Amino acid sequence: MKFCLVFVLLLISALKDTLGTRFFISAPNVFHLGVKEKVFVQMGGQYLNKFVDVYLEGPFGTLVSTRETTRCTTRGEIKTVELTINRNIWLEIKRKHIAAPPYLKLVAEVQDDRTRKITNVLVSNHRGYIFIQTDQPVYNPTQQVNYRIFTLNHMFRPHEETICISVFNAAGSKIMKTLRTAKDGIYQGRFPIPSISEMGIFKITAHYQDDEANAAVREFKVKKFVLPSFEVTIETERRYILLNDQQFDFTISAIRWVLGQDTSPSLPAYGGEMARWCQLYGSLTCPRPAVATM
C-alpha cells in the first residue's frame, strides 16, 4: 500500500503600499477536517508590531475556526498559528448548501484598519489513515473473527477518534455496523461468522465519520476446511532397559492425517498436496547407576 503526501504552500502577498512594504501568509492549500493546520505569518515595514487576525470563513461570513491573533516585532520574524476547521459548523454548511464548492476563505485581517486579504483553501474530509488486521486469512463458518484497527493522523501518529466499522458477507450484504473509538489509536473487536453464510470473500471496512470515501478495507475468506493432524510414534528395538545399558536406540515416525486419511508419501493428500514422512533415528546414553559400597 502506497501513500503519497503532498504539502503545497500558498504564498499570499498582501497589503502592498507605495514603499513596497508588505506581509506574507503561508499555509497549506488543503485544510483537513478536524486537523490542526499550521499557518505562517511574516510582516515587515509599517506592519511591524501590528496585530493580525488569521481565521477561516465560510459562506455569508460564517466563522468556521477560532480567530488566532499574532504580530511580528522584528523584520524577518516568522510567527506560527494553528487553525482547525470546526467540524459541526462545516457539516451544517454542507447540509444547507449541498452544491457549495468544498473550500473556505483564509482571511488575514489587520486590526488597526480592518484591512483584509483573502484567499480560498480546499477542504478535505480525509483526517488520517486506517489499517485493519485479522488473526487469520481463512475461517470456517461459525468461527470467531478477531480483528484490530489502527488509526493514524497525517503524521502517522496514533489518532484517537470515532470510526465507523462495517462487515460485509460474500453476497455483499452488510451484516454488522458499529461506531467505536480507537483508544490510543488501536481498537480490538470480534464477531462470529453466521452458520448460514455463503462461502466466499468477506470484508471489513472502517472509516472516520463523514469520510466514507477514504474507507480502509480488509478481506478474508470463509470456507469449510479441516486442519491436518499428525500422529507421532516412537519405536524401540527392545521393550525394556537394562541397568547396565550404555545406549538406548529408538526411531521416531510422523504421519499427517487429513479428514481421517493417511497422507504419507504413498497416498495423495487432501487438496493435491503431498505429506512429508518424517523418520528420525537417535539414541540416549544411559549413565551407570551409582553403586554403594559398605
URJO-V680559 format. One record per backbone hydrogen bond with DSSP energy under -1.0 kcal/mol. NH is the residue of the N-H (numbers start at 1). CO is the residue of the C=O. E is the energy in kcal/mol with one decimal. If there is no record, write none. Layout:
BEGIN
nh=(NH/NH)
co=(CO/CO)
e=(E/E)
END
This chain:
BEGIN
nh=(10/12/14/20/23/24/25/26/27/29/31/33/35/37/39/40/41/42/44/47/48/49/50/52/53/54/55/57/58/61/62/64/68/70/77/79/81/83/86/90/91/92/93/94/95/96/97/100/103/104/105/106/107/108/109/110/111/114/117/119/121/122/123/124/129/131/133/135/139/143/145/147/148/149/150/151/152/153/156/159/163/164/165/166/167/168/169/172/175/176/178/180/182/183/185/186/187/189/191/193/197/200/202/203/204/205/206/207/209/211/214/215/216/218/220/221/222/223/229/231/233/235/245/248/250/251/252/253/254/255/257/258/261/263/267/269/272/278/280/282/284)
co=(27/25/23/17/14/42/12/40/10/8/122/124/32/83/81/26/79/24/22/44/45/72/47/70/109/68/107/105/62/58/59/56/54/52/74/41/39/37/64/86/87/88/89/90/91/92/93/97/101/121/57/119/55/117/53/115/51/110/108/106/104/29/102/31/152/150/148/146/221/140/191/189/133/187/131/185/129/157/153/151/180/207/178/205/176/203/173/169/167/167/165/163/161/181/182/183/149/147/145/143/194/222/220/168/218/166/216/164/162/208/211/212/206/204/202/137/200/139/257/255/253/251/242/284/282/235/280/233/278/231/229/261/258/256/264/273/269/254/252/250/248)
e=(-2.8/-1.9/-1.9/-1.9/-1.4/-3.3/-1.1/-2.8/-1.1/-1.4/-3.0/-3.0/-2.0/-2.7/-3.1/-3.2/-3.1/-2.5/-1.0/-1.8/-1.6/-3.5/-1.5/-2.8/-3.1/-2.8/-1.9/-2.6/-3.8/-1.1/-1.4/-2.2/-2.5/-2.0/-1.7/-3.0/-2.8/-2.7/-3.1/-2.5/-2.4/-1.9/-2.2/-2.3/-1.9/-2.2/-2.5/-1.6/-2.2/-2.6/-2.9/-3.5/-3.0/-2.3/-2.9/-2.4/-2.4/-1.5/-2.4/-1.6/-2.8/-2.1/-2.6/-2.5/-2.7/-2.4/-2.7/-2.0/-2.4/-1.9/-3.2/-2.6/-2.8/-2.9/-2.9/-2.2/-3.1/-2.5/-2.0/-2.3/-3.5/-3.3/-3.2/-2.5/-2.2/-2.7/-2.4/-1.8/-2.7/-1.2/-2.4/-2.4/-1.4/-1.2/-1.8/-1.7/-2.3/-2.4/-1.6/-2.5/-1.6/-2.0/-2.9/-2.0/-3.0/-2.7/-1.9/-1.7/-1.0/-1.8/-1.5/-1.4/-3.1/-2.5/-2.2/-2.5/-2.8/-2.4/-3.0/-3.1/-2.9/-3.1/-1.6/-2.2/-2.1/-2.8/-2.9/-2.8/-1.9/-2.4/-3.9/-1.6/-1.8/-2.3/-3.0/-1.9/-1.9/-1.3/-2.5/-1.9/-2.1)
END
